[in-house]
Amino acid sequence: MIGWYVHHHGHGHVARFLAVQPHLRTPVVVFSSMRRPAALAPEVEWVELPTDADGFEDRDGVLRDPRDADPTVRGHLHWAPHGHPGHRARLAAIAAASVTRELQAFVVDVSAEVVAFARLLGLRTVAVTQPGARTDTPHALAYALADRIVAPWAHGAVPVTGLSAHGDRVLWTGGISRYDGRTPDGARESRSLLILGRVLDDDVREQVTALLHAHGWEVTAVGHDAASRVDDPWPLLSRSTVVLSAAGQNSVADLAAAGARAVVIAQERPFSEQDHTADALERWGLARRADASASAAELVALVEAAAEDSPDWARWQVSGGAGRMAAAVEAMLP
């Protein structure tokens, strides 16, 4: 059996697992602070871990903030707060399952601490990495300990300096999208924009919509709040003339799967992950990049320019990406 840790921040890590899991032939048990996704196959075991980021009572009954409990161990780790019962229970659950489920390999997406812990348990450990300036001590430790490192984007697209010393253990799978292999939902429309996710402030989104309407465009915005969420944005993604999106790994892989003309706005993330990705997309001519401070008029100009683009998204290597990651994981099994 394979263990798989899914980080709870955002939806990208769980989306990647949901894309890869159908390609696995080996049973898998998932560990995460997230609730079990509704789309998960019923045969997959999901262990919901306690949180280790909330306040906790110490032995004297005093409420403590984990940020004040030396969580970085003087810069050697990202998060391991002293005395937090949730943190201890998380690791205990993984350790117990490694014995009772007889785990043979463990995928970590993402956590330097869980990589170290899984390797200390003697498990064959696969670390999923992300773009960005990841040369800090915790990432260096995780890269050094991992038996395999998976980078879910095209080789050469987004440099990660911290990986240079581990090239023999790194696999660039290409982008991983839940839409890989899905056919477009009808012909691409003329002069239609899809705004995907919480990529713009409300007032800027409204201004962009008004300006484009005045230019004869139709604008659809999904995922910016609970009311606008849709279970399956693929029809919109594959039919829209242009898509305005964040530059996260899953968002970009979905753009590639759809062959979309795109404008991307890098969101603020640790280690400047999305800035590095947006730079790569612009450098390879796959999408136009907008600054986070861009005005509505500047965004409209970029959208109208992008409508004439012909991006070669095959370079992002999404086709077969999920299968390549699944094969890399199962290759670690004894």
C-alpha positions in Angstrom: 0.0 0.0 0.0 1.1 3.6 -0.7 0.7 6.5 1.7 0.1 10.0 0.4 0.2 13.2 2.3 -2.0 16.1 0.8 -1.3 19.5 2.1 -4.4 21.4 3.2 -3.5 24.9 1.8 -5.5 25.7 -1.3 -7.0 23.1 -3.7 -4.0 22.4 -5.9 -2.5 19.5 -3.9 -5.7 17.5 -3.6 -6.5 18.3 -7.3 -3.2 16.7 -8.2 -3.9 13.6 -6.2 -7.3 13.2 -7.7 -5.8 13.4 -11.2 -3.0 10.8 -10.4 -5.0 8.3 -8.3 -7.0 6.7 -11.1 -3.7 5.7 -12.7 -2.4 3.9 -9.6 -2.7 0.1 -9.6 -1.7 0.0 -5.9 -4.1 0.8 -3.0 -3.4 4.1 -1.4 -4.3 5.8 2.0 -4.3 9.5 2.1 -3.4 11.8 5.1 -4.6 15.4 5.1 -6.2 18.1 7.3 -8.7 18.6 4.5 -12.0 16.9 4.5 -12.5 13.9 2.2 -13.2 15.2 -1.3 -16.6 14.2 -2.7 -15.0 13.2 -6.0 -12.7 10.7 -4.4 -13.2 7.0 -5.3 -15.0 5.2 -2.5 -12.3 2.5 -2.2 -9.6 5.1 -1.3 -9.0 5.5 2.4 -8.8 9.1 3.7 -7.4 9.8 7.1 -8.3 13.3 8.3 -5.5 14.7 10.4 -5.9 17.1 13.3 -4.7 20.7 12.7 -1.4 22.0 14.1 -1.8 25.6 13.2 -4.5 26.6 15.8 -4.0 27.9 19.3 -3.4 25.2 22.0 -3.3 24.9 25.7 0.0 24.1 27.3 0.5 21.9 30.4 -0.5 24.8 32.7 -3.7 25.5 30.8 -2.4 28.6 29.1 -3.6 29.2 25.5 -0.6 29.5 23.3 0.0 30.6 19.7 2.0 28.0 17.8 3.9 30.8 16.0 5.4 31.5 19.4 6.5 27.9 20.0 9.7 27.9 17.9 7.9 26.3 14.9 10.9 26.7 12.6 13.5 25.2 15.0 15.7 28.2 14.4 15.2 28.0 10.6 15.9 24.3 10.2 12.2 23.3 9.6 9.1 25.1 8.3 6.6 24.0 11.0 7.1 21.9 14.1 5.8 23.9 17.1 6.9 22.9 20.6 4.2 21.2 22.6 1.3 21.2 20.1 -0.8 18.1 20.6 -2.3 18.3 17.1 1.2 18.3 15.6 2.2 15.3 17.6 -1.1 13.5 16.8 -0.6 14.1 13.0 2.8 12.4 13.0 1.5 9.6 15.3 -1.3 8.8 12.9 1.1 8.5 10.0 3.5 6.3 12.0 0.7 4.1 13.2 -0.7 3.6 9.6 2.8 2.8 8.3 2.7 -0.2 10.6 -0.9 -1.3 10.4 -1.3 -0.7 6.7 2.2 -2.0 5.9 3.0 1.0 3.8 5.9 0.5 1.3 6.1 4.0 -0.2 5.0 7.5 0.8 4.2 10.5 -1.4 4.5 13.9 0.2 2.7 16.8 -1.5 4.0 18.9 0.2 5.9 19.2 3.6 9.6 19.1 4.4 8.7 17.7 7.9 6.6 14.9 6.5 9.3 14.0 4.0 11.8 13.7 6.9 9.4 11.8 9.1 8.4 9.3 6.3 12.1 8.6 5.5 12.9 8.2 9.2 10.1 5.5 9.3 12.1 3.7 6.6 9.5 4.4 3.9 10.5 4.9 0.2 9.7 8.6 0.0 8.6 10.6 -3.0 8.7 14.4 -2.5 6.6 16.6 -4.7 8.2 20.0 -5.3 7.0 23.3 -6.6 8.6 26.2 -8.5 10.3 29.0 -6.6 13.5 30.0 -4.8 13.6 26.9 -2.6 17.2 27.0 -1.4 16.3 27.3 2.3 17.5 24.7 4.9 14.1 22.8 5.2 13.8 22.3 1.5 17.5 21.3 1.2 16.8 18.7 3.9 13.7 17.3 2.1 15.4 17.1 -1.2 18.4 15.3 0.3 16.3 12.8 2.1 13.7 12.0 -0.6 14.3 8.8 -2.6 12.5 10.5 -5.6 11.5 14.1 -6.3 8.6 14.9 -8.6 8.4 18.3 -10.4 5.0 18.6 -12.0 5.9 20.8 -14.9 7.9 20.7 -18.1 11.6 20.2 -17.8 13.5 23.4 -18.4 10.5 25.6 -18.0 10.8 26.8 -14.4 14.3 26.6 -12.9 14.5 25.5 -9.2 18.0 26.2 -8.0 17.6 23.9 -5.0 17.2 20.9 -7.3 20.4 21.2 -9.1 22.3 18.9 -6.8 19.7 16.2 -7.0 19.2 15.8 -10.8 19.5 12.0 -10.8 16.4 11.7 -8.5 14.2 14.4 -10.1 11.4 13.5 -12.5 9.8 16.3 -14.4 6.4 14.8 -15.3 5.0 17.7 -17.2 1.9 19.5 -16.0 -0.7 17.4 -14.2 -4.4 18.2 -15.0 -7.6 16.5 -14.2 -8.6 17.4 -17.8 -5.8 15.5 -19.5 -7.3 13.7 -22.5 -10.7 15.4 -22.3 -12.1 16.7 -25.6 -13.2 20.4 -25.9 -16.8 21.0 -25.1 -17.8 22.5 -28.5 -16.1 25.1 -30.7 -14.2 28.0 -29.1 -16.3 31.1 -28.9 -15.5 34.5 -30.3 -14.8 37.4 -27.9 -15.5 35.6 -24.7 -13.5 35.9 -21.5 -13.4 33.5 -18.6 -12.1 34.9 -15.3 -11.1 31.8 -13.3 -10.9 31.9 -9.5 -10.1 34.8 -7.1 -7.6 36.3 -9.4 -8.9 39.9 -9.3 -10.3 42.2 -6.6 -14.1 42.6 -6.9 -13.9 46.2 -8.1 -11.3 45.5 -10.8 -13.2 42.4 -12.0 -16.4 44.6 -12.4 -14.4 47.3 -14.2 -12.8 44.7 -16.6 -16.3 43.2 -17.2 -17.8 46.6 -18.0 -15.0 47.7 -20.3 -15.1 44.4 -22.2 -18.8 44.5 -22.6 -18.4 47.9 -24.2 -16.0 46.3 -26.7 -18.5 43.5 -27.6 -17.1 40.8 -25.3 -19.0 38.3 -23.1 -17.4 37.8 -19.6 -18.0 34.9 -17.3 -16.4 34.8 -13.8 -16.4 31.6 -11.8 -14.8 30.5 -8.5 -14.3 34.0 -6.9 -16.8 33.3 -4.2 -19.1 30.5 -3.0 -22.0 31.5 -5.2 -19.9 31.5 -8.3 -18.3 28.1 -7.9 -19.0 25.4 -10.5 -18.2 21.7 -10.2 -17.0 21.4 -13.8 -15.5 24.5 -15.4 -14.2 22.5 -18.4 -16.9 23.6 -20.9 -16.1 27.3 -20.1 -12.4 26.7 -20.1 -12.3 24.9 -23.4 -14.8 27.3 -25.2 -13.7 30.7 -24.0 -11.6 32.9 -26.3 -9.3 34.0 -23.5 -8.9 32.8 -19.9 -7.7 35.1 -17.1 -6.2 32.9 -14.4 -3.7 32.7 -11.6 -0.3 31.1 -12.3 -0.6 28.1 -9.9 0.6 24.7 -11.1 -2.9 23.2 -11.4 -4.4 26.3 -13.1 -1.6 26.3 -15.6 -1.9 22.6 -16.3 -5.6 23.0 -16.9 -4.9 25.9 -19.3 -2.5 23.7 -21.2 -5.0 20.8 -21.3 -7.6 23.2 -22.8 -5.1 24.8 -25.2 -6.3 28.1 -23.9 -5.2 31.6 -24.8 -4.5 33.1 -21.5 -3.5 36.0 -19.4 -2.0 35.0 -16.0 -1.6 37.0 -12.8 0.9 35.6 -10.3 -0.7 35.4 -6.8 1.5 36.0 -3.8 2.7 32.6 -2.6 5.7 31.3 -0.5 9.0 31.3 -2.3 7.4 33.3 -5.2 6.1 30.1 -6.8 3.6 31.8 -9.1 6.0 34.6 -10.1 8.5 32.0 -11.4 5.8 30.1 -13.2 4.4 33.2 -14.8 7.8 34.3 -16.0 8.3 30.9 -17.6 4.9 31.1 -19.4 5.8 34.5 -20.7 9.3 33.4 -21.8 7.9 30.4 -23.7 5.1 32.4 -25.3 2.4 30.3 -23.7 0.5 33.1 -21.9 0.6 36.9 -21.4 1.6 38.0 -17.9 -0.2 40.8 -16.0 1.1 42.4 -12.9 -1.0 42.1 -9.8 -1.3 45.9 -9.8 -2.5 46.1 -13.4 -5.4 48.5 -14.0 -8.6 47.3 -15.6 -7.7 49.1 -18.8 -4.3 47.3 -18.9 -6.0 44.0 -18.3 -8.5 44.6 -21.1 -5.6 45.4 -23.5 -3.8 42.2 -22.6 -7.0 40.1 -23.0 -7.6 41.6 -26.5 -4.0 40.9 -27.5 -4.1 37.4 -26.1 -7.1 36.7 -28.4 -4.7 36.7 -31.3 -2.2 34.3 -29.7 -1.4 30.7 -30.8 0.3 29.2 -27.7 2.0 25.8 -28.2 0.8 24.3 -25.0 2.3 20.9 -26.0 5.5 22.2 -24.5 4.0 22.0 -21.0 3.7 18.2 -21.5 0.4 17.7 -19.8 -0.5 14.8 -22.0 0.2 11.7 -19.9 1.6 13.7 -16.9 -0.7 12.1 -14.3 0.2 8.7 -15.6 3.9 9.5 -15.5 3.7 10.5 -11.9 1.7 7.4 -11.0 4.4 5.2 -12.7 7.2 7.0 -10.8 5.5 6.4 -7.5 4.8 2.7 -8.2 8.4 2.3 -9.4 9.5 2.9 -5.8 7.6 -0.1 -4.5 9.9 -3.1 -3.6 
